[in-house]
Amino acid sequence: MKKSTVLHVDQRMLEKYNQPGPRYTSYPTAPHFTADFDANSFMREMEASNRADGEMADVSLYFHFPFCHSLCYFCACNMVITHNMDRVERYLYYLKKEIELIAAYIHPDRRVVQVHWGGGTPTYLTPGQSRSVFEHIRKHFHLAPDAEISIEIDPRTIREDHLAILRETGFNRVSFGVQDFNPKVQKEVNRIQTYEQNAFVIGESRRLNYDSVNVDLMYGLPHQTVESYKDTLDQIIAFSPDRLAVFNYAHVPWMKKHQAILPEEAMPGTSERLGILKLAIEELTASGYVYIGMDHFARPEDELSVALAGRTLHRNFQGYSTRADSEIYALGMSSISQLKNAYAQNLKSVKEYERRIEEGLPATQIGVRLTGEDQLRRYVINEIMCNNRVMKGEVENRFSIDFDRHFAAVLPELNRFVDDGLLTLHGDRIEVPDAGRLVVRNIAMVFDAYLKEDMQNARPTYSRTV
Ligand code: SF4
């Protein structure tokens, strides 16, 4: 078990390294997905994954439920605000068809070790609808008895009996967003969520023996200050969730038009924002949480903390994961699959998604097939982002390269991190000490072969790294 260590944050370092960069939930990153990778490419990759060398990988399933009752102005998810239940029924009809379509590509011996329902708001569905979709999943996939089955819930709208019905159905983990307890912030972002609603969901989840409760907070929202955020942290620590994520709000109104409603002049400036991050990391680690990495914290006994200590942590589109060797098949509009050799994203419009499924084809819109070089760099970046160490010998054995020679052109770029005490270089390994864990994105960027080209072309707009 990984013990919690109190992290002391040097805010000057955060400021120095606060630049735009990828979050590395995938490599190559999403801006490199193209329409050249289509439904036919995805079908070929799915077939190939059943014939992969050695054992077939376990399966993780992600399901996207885009519907929400009302708009949170900070939202960056692929969601649809609606009150039309017919629309929801139609979507579920096509989702079930997609379940049948994708399941047919997966060898029946392959175990599903993880299922996640995300959104939008998966609890927009009625308990009956949830059960019916879940039964369909069970019927078409081989669920492992100890599979991790999680769902994102909305404490503002969930019915009293819904958590119990989900537990009965098979869900064993819940996750929900709080963002901030401050009523002024809540009003501004159009998400009023009371202390009682949060307390009810936490209490019920515990009573129903859910294995894990995850809470998401957000910083960078209007009216937040270091002082006001302390109250939010104190309240959340008192709830004692198993996992916590503290996300940096990404203000991208040119991509998410509704974010323009938020008053920019009321948002905390860079220094205040980084002050909130420093406070969150120091308060949470001082309260016994383990800093897993980028935005994520967990109790010492949580699987994520255990995987961090054992250096078996992995990163994917849902954040950190302990199921390093599974392939992710993602269903529903906009969802992203991650196979050993490819990424594939479904169509982002519900209508187009439904039309494609009606044609009997995967709903792939864009994707990318990984080259050998991509796989090598993905591995190195994953090791830096998740396990804070790169063992050169392991990389050499896996990819048949000479590490120092292969990366000779970029290794000198690591020296600035060494000079700042954020990295140590050894003959056999690269190691990220605690002080460097807050800038792992910057360190990983050194190994990203696409980034220089991206920056020259001013192509994707990445969020800031810390
Ligand atoms: S409930 Fe979640 S997905 Fe829906 S609008 Fe709010 S933040 Fe976005």
Residues whose N, C-alpha, C, O or C-beta is under 5 A from the ligand:
A	BS01	SF4	C68 S70 L71 C72 C75 C77 M79 G119 G120 T121
